[in-house]
Amino acid sequence: MKKLQKDIFTKTMFIILALFVLLFVISYALSKHFILSLTLGDTQAIEQTIESFNLVWLKISLLFFTLFVGAGLSMKYLQKKIYDDVESIAEYIYEISENKNYEKSMKIQHYLEFLHIAVGLKNIAKRLSQKDKKQSKK
């Protein structure tokens, strides 16, 4: 389960980072091309424009970095919540299948979808328990 958790987080963060870098590079290149295509006769004006341009892009890159860190932290938080619910379901299935502990409780804390799965598993456990009781009486 830990490999799945790490794999999902790593790939998602890689995709987000790649998109940020791609958008940044394309925007920077197009903007610089536009600035350089302006016909400013004075070389000092061109240098000041390029200097201002680079300063603006430094601020934009800091904003991109901040957004990336924020996305990473929120993904990590989301990953933990999902992992908690999945781990609870996995432990419950193990107890039922290996130990035939039909009275084991399962606590779903975060997502309604996992709660629906948990209710279905509880119903299956109840039926298995009844089936085992019938077989033991015979």
N, C-alpha and C positions, 0 to 999 in steps of 0.2 A: 504494500500500500504506500510505503514511503517513496518508492521509485515513481509511482504514478503521480503522487503529490509534487515531487520535485520536477518531474518532466513537464507537467502542465504549467507550473510556474515559470520554469526556465524558457520554454518555448513561447509563452505569452509575452514575457518581458522582452525576449529577443525580437519578436514581431513589432512590439510597440517601439522599441529602440530603433529598429530598422526604418520604420515609417517616419519617426521624428527626424532621423538623419537624412533620409531621402527628401522629405519636404524642406528641410533646412538647406540642403545643398542646392536643390532646384531653385528655391526662392532667392538664395544668395546669388547664384549665378545669373538669374534673370535680372535681378535688381542691379547688379554690378554692370551687366551688359547695357542696361538702360542708362545708367549714370555715365558710362564711358562713351555712349553714342551721342550724348549731348554735345553740342558744339559750343563749348565755353572757350573763348579766345585766350583767356588769361590762364597760364599754367598754375599760378598761385590759387586761383579759384577752383581749378580742378583738384589740386592737392587738398584744399580745405573740404571740398565736397567728398572726396574719397575718405578723408579722415573722419568726417561726420558720419559717413556711411558705415565705416567699420565700427564706430562707437555704437551706432544704432544696432548693428548686427551682433555686437557683443552683448548688448542688453537682451536682444531676442534669443540668443543662445542660452543666456542665463535663465530666461523664462522657460525655454524648452527643457533645460536640465531640471528645473524645479517641477515642471509638469511630469517629467519622467520619474523623478523620485516620488512624487505624490501618487502616480499611477502604480508604481512598484509597491508602495506601502499599502495602498488599498487592495491590490491584488493579493498581497501576503495575508491581509486580514480576511479577505474573502476565502482564500485557500484554507486557512485555519478553520473557519466555520464549516466549510464543506467537509473537510477531513474529519472533524469531530463527529458529524452525523454519520458519515460513511463508516468510520471506525466503530461506532456504536452498533450499526447494523451488522458489520462483519463479526463482531464479538458475539452478537446474539445468534447469528447463523451457526457459528462454530459451536456454541453451547448446545444448540438444538441438535445439530448433526453428529457431533462427536460424543457429547456427554449425555444426550437425551434429557437435558435439563429444560423442561417445558415451562417451568415457573420463572425462568430468568426474565428480568425486566430489561426494557430497552428505553433509553431516554433520548429522544430527538429534540434538539434545542433550537435549531435555526430555521429549517426550511420545510415548508408544507409538503413539498413533493416527497421528501424522505419520510415524512409522517404517514403519507398514504402507503408507501412501501412497508413501513413498520406495521401498520394495521393489517395489511395483507399477510405479512409474516406471522403476526400473532394469531390470525385465523388459521393459517396452516399449522402452526404449533398446536393449537387447540384440537384440530382434527387428528393430528398425529398422536397426541396424548390420548384421545378417545380410542383411537385404533390400537394403541399399545395396551390400554386397559382391557379392551375386548379380547385381544390375543392372550393376555396373561390369565384371563378367566377361563379360557378354553383349556 
